[in-house]
Amino acid sequence: MPSNTPAQRGPVRLREVAELAGVATGTVSNTINHPERVHPRTRKVVEDAIRTLGFVPNQQARVLTGAVSSVIGLVVLDVESPFYMEAAHALERAVRESGHVVMLCNSEGDLDRESALLTMLAAQRVRGALLAPATPDPNSDRYLHLPGELPVVLLDFDGGDQHCSVTVDNFGGGALAVRHLLTLGHRKIAFLGGSPDLRQFAQRAAGARHALTEAGLSPEEHLTEISVSGIGIRDGQRAAELLLEAGIPDAIFCGNDMLAFGAYRALAGAGLSVPDDVALVGYDDIEFARDWVVPLTSIRQPIDELGHIAAELLLEHSAGDPAHTHRRVVLEPELVVRRSSDRRIDLHR
């Protein structure tokens, strides 16, 4: 065993690990890159030597030998979105025990940037990618042929038979929010959403219309819909200001919590109180929702479950198991009632 420790000189080399373990350098390489090729007893001896010497494998060299890295790519629409940040944390927790790490990438909703990121991840030979697609078209064939046959699991997007996918029932969530408001007597309801090209908002709006229809109410008469290009607080404030120019609704349902926070600011700026003057409901139930100025009623997405299932599907898919079949998992949202919607209207007054 070398007398100098790694801290006293340069990096430990592969041959030093081989000398300590009493094996060939090729066996050390296989233990790192293709452990299934090495007998368990030999593999343990090599792993013990790696730990003793503090050997750190060269990831670039591993890529050149054809080895798959321990990195999982996560491509999202907006890294500033608390929803995607919470999803990233859930995914990281889900893959931590298997020795993988998550590389977060931001497509900014741009299809060209998304393609470039997927190509980069394939070139880096990552284990696979979790992708929240930028395309508004759920039937798009752009995801049928991905670069380098990169294993992919789609998030919040129906992958059909081409990919594994994990999504939450956005239509059901939109209906859940409006049913809640209807039970409180609200009949003048507004929906504030991001761009209708974003399928999540389109589906939530469709669910809201469905809830009114099933209650025997006309969506054209009882639902005002306003869409803005962004999905942040300022966008929600701008949308609510436009809404208030046409009159004050009984209640506002927002396509995500950030839009709801912005709507609250607009209402407060107009001298209106939540919930005394206007009831307010968000979507996602991000961590800030319960701690907002007026705790926000919201539609909770099961982010931890989504992250766990997506990671499980990707690791299974990327392992190359011939028995693997692509699966479409749809999770159910949940209504979380807080003070922002605590306003009941007497329909008989």
LINDA-V867863 format. One record per residue. N is the residue number from 0. RES is the residue in three letters. SS is DSSP state (H for helix, E for strand, - for the rest). OMEGA is omega as a letter, one per 20 degrees, with the letter a starting at -180 (none if undefined). Layout:
n,res,ss,omega
N,RES,SS,OMEGA
N,RES,SS,OMEGA
This chain:
n,res,ss,omega
0,MET,-,r
1,PRO,-,a
2,SER,-,a
3,ASN,-,r
4,THR,-,r
5,PRO,H,a
6,ALA,H,a
7,GLN,H,a
8,ARG,-,a
9,GLY,-,a
10,PRO,-,r
11,VAL,-,a
12,ARG,-,a
13,LEU,H,a
14,ARG,H,r
15,GLU,H,r
16,VAL,H,r
17,ALA,H,a
18,GLU,H,a
19,LEU,H,a
20,ALA,H,a
21,GLY,-,a
22,VAL,-,r
23,ALA,-,r
24,THR,H,r
25,GLY,H,r
26,THR,H,r
27,VAL,H,r
28,SER,H,r
29,ASN,H,r
30,THR,H,a
31,ILE,H,a
32,ASN,H,a
33,HIS,-,a
34,PRO,H,a
35,GLU,H,a
36,ARG,H,a
37,VAL,-,r
38,HIS,-,a
39,PRO,H,a
40,ARG,H,r
41,THR,H,a
42,ARG,H,a
43,LYS,H,r
44,VAL,H,r
45,VAL,H,a
46,GLU,H,r
47,ASP,H,r
48,ALA,H,r
49,ILE,H,r
50,ARG,H,a
51,THR,H,a
52,LEU,H,a
53,GLY,-,a
54,PHE,-,r
55,VAL,-,a
56,PRO,-,r
57,ASN,-,a
58,GLN,H,r
59,GLN,H,r
60,ALA,H,r
61,ARG,H,r
62,VAL,H,a
63,LEU,H,r
64,THR,-,r
65,GLY,-,a
66,ALA,-,r
67,VAL,-,a
68,SER,-,r
69,SER,-,a
70,VAL,E,r
71,ILE,E,r
72,GLY,E,r
73,LEU,E,a
74,VAL,E,a
75,VAL,E,a
76,LEU,-,a
77,ASP,-,a
78,VAL,-,r
79,GLU,-,a
80,SER,-,r
81,PRO,H,r
82,PHE,H,a
83,TYR,H,r
84,MET,H,r
85,GLU,H,r
86,ALA,H,r
87,ALA,H,r
88,HIS,H,r
89,ALA,H,r
90,LEU,H,a
91,GLU,H,r
92,ARG,H,a
93,ALA,H,a
94,VAL,H,a
95,ARG,H,a
96,GLU,-,r
97,SER,-,r
98,GLY,-,r
99,HIS,-,r
100,VAL,E,a
101,VAL,E,r
102,MET,E,a
103,LEU,E,r
104,CYS,E,a
105,ASN,E,r
106,SER,-,a
107,GLU,-,r
108,GLY,-,a
109,ASP,-,a
110,LEU,H,r
111,ASP,H,r
112,ARG,H,r
113,GLU,H,r
114,SER,H,r
115,ALA,H,r
116,LEU,H,r
117,LEU,H,r
118,THR,H,r
119,MET,H,a
120,LEU,H,r
121,ALA,H,r
122,ALA,H,r
123,GLN,-,r
124,ARG,-,r
125,VAL,-,a
126,ARG,-,r
127,GLY,E,a
128,ALA,E,r
129,LEU,E,a
130,LEU,E,r
131,ALA,-,a
132,PRO,-,r
133,ALA,-,a
134,THR,-,r
135,PRO,-,a
136,ASP,-,a
137,PRO,-,r
138,ASN,-,a
139,SER,-,r
140,ASP,-,a
141,ARG,-,a
142,TYR,-,r
143,LEU,-,a
144,HIS,-,a
145,LEU,-,a
146,PRO,H,r
147,GLY,H,a
148,GLU,H,a
149,LEU,-,r
150,PRO,-,a
151,VAL,E,r
152,VAL,E,a
153,LEU,E,r
154,LEU,E,r
155,ASP,-,a
156,PHE,-,a
157,ASP,-,a
158,GLY,-,a
159,GLY,-,r
160,ASP,-,a
161,GLN,-,a
162,HIS,-,r
163,CYS,E,r
164,SER,E,r
165,VAL,E,a
166,THR,E,r
167,VAL,E,a
168,ASP,-,a
169,ASN,H,r
170,PHE,H,r
171,GLY,H,r
172,GLY,H,r
173,GLY,H,r
174,ALA,H,a
175,LEU,H,a
176,ALA,H,a
177,VAL,H,r
178,ARG,H,r
179,HIS,H,a
180,LEU,H,r
181,LEU,H,r
182,THR,H,r
183,LEU,-,r
184,GLY,-,a
185,HIS,-,r
186,ARG,-,r
187,LYS,-,a
188,ILE,E,r
189,ALA,E,r
190,PHE,E,r
191,LEU,E,a
192,GLY,E,r
193,GLY,-,a
194,SER,-,r
195,PRO,-,r
196,ASP,-,r
197,LEU,-,a
198,ARG,H,a
199,GLN,H,a
200,PHE,H,r
201,ALA,H,a
202,GLN,H,r
203,ARG,H,r
204,ALA,H,r
205,ALA,H,r
206,GLY,H,r
207,ALA,H,r
208,ARG,H,r
209,HIS,H,a
210,ALA,H,r
211,LEU,H,a
212,THR,H,a
213,GLU,H,r
214,ALA,-,r
215,GLY,-,a
216,LEU,-,a
217,SER,-,r
218,PRO,H,a
219,GLU,H,a
220,GLU,H,a
221,HIS,H,a
222,LEU,E,r
223,THR,E,a
224,GLU,E,r
225,ILE,E,r
226,SER,E,r
227,VAL,-,a
228,SER,-,a
229,GLY,-,a
230,ILE,-,a
231,GLY,-,a
232,ILE,H,a
233,ARG,H,r
234,ASP,H,r
235,GLY,H,r
236,GLN,H,r
237,ARG,H,r
238,ALA,H,a
239,ALA,H,r
240,GLU,H,r
241,LEU,H,r
242,LEU,H,a
243,LEU,H,r
244,GLU,H,a
245,ALA,-,a
246,GLY,-,a
247,ILE,-,r
248,PRO,-,r
249,ASP,-,a
250,ALA,E,r
251,ILE,E,r
252,PHE,E,a
253,CYS,E,a
254,GLY,-,r
255,ASN,-,a
256,ASP,H,a
257,MET,H,r
258,LEU,H,r
259,ALA,H,r
260,PHE,H,r
261,GLY,H,r
262,ALA,H,r
263,TYR,H,r
264,ARG,H,a
265,ALA,H,r
266,LEU,H,r
267,ALA,H,r
268,GLY,H,r
269,ALA,-,r
270,GLY,-,a
271,LEU,-,a
272,SER,-,r
273,VAL,-,j
274,PRO,-,a
275,ASP,-,r
276,ASP,-,a
277,VAL,-,r
278,ALA,E,a
279,LEU,E,r
280,VAL,E,r
281,GLY,E,a
282,TYR,E,r
283,ASP,E,a
284,ASP,-,r
285,ILE,-,a
286,GLU,H,a
287,PHE,H,a
288,ALA,H,a
289,ARG,H,a
290,ASP,H,r
291,TRP,-,a
292,VAL,-,r
293,VAL,-,a
294,PRO,-,a
295,LEU,-,r
296,THR,E,a
297,SER,E,r
298,ILE,E,a
299,ARG,E,r
300,GLN,-,a
301,PRO,-,a
302,ILE,H,r
303,ASP,H,r
304,GLU,H,r
305,LEU,H,a
306,GLY,H,a
307,HIS,H,a
308,ILE,H,a
309,ALA,H,r
310,ALA,H,r
311,GLU,H,r
312,LEU,H,a
313,LEU,H,a
314,LEU,H,r
315,GLU,H,a
316,HIS,H,a
317,SER,H,r
318,ALA,-,r
319,GLY,-,r
320,ASP,-,a
321,PRO,-,r
322,ALA,-,a
323,HIS,-,r
324,THR,-,a
325,HIS,-,a
326,ARG,-,r
327,ARG,E,a
328,VAL,E,r
329,VAL,E,a
330,LEU,E,a
331,GLU,-,r
332,PRO,-,a
333,GLU,E,r
334,LEU,E,r
335,VAL,E,a
336,VAL,-,r
337,ARG,-,a
338,ARG,H,a
339,SER,H,r
340,SER,H,a
341,ASP,-,r
342,ARG,-,a
343,ARG,-,r
344,ILE,-,r
345,ASP,-,a
346,LEU,-,a
347,HIS,-,a
348,ARG,-,none
